[in-house]
């Protein structure tokens, strides 16, 4: 399912127009991105949790030359699926 299909499904299930469903989805995604960007954890009970984690600096290897390179530390976004999402997949 892509974003357009999701918008169509939300519009159909909620009785909203596609334009309103798109605005609602964009608003939700923007709010999640803003919160995670600030380092906050976003928990949607039953669906999952978005959080930020720090990845430490480490040594890596250039696959073309075999040369050792330094990979810098960075922040990454993690998602942990909730119980209802896990059940839906099983």
Secondary structure, DSSP 8 states (H G I E B T S, - for coil): --HHHHHHHHHHHHT--HHHHHHHHHHHHHHHHHHHHTT--EEETTTEEEEEEEE--EEEE-TTT--EEEE--EEEEEEEE-HHHHHHH-
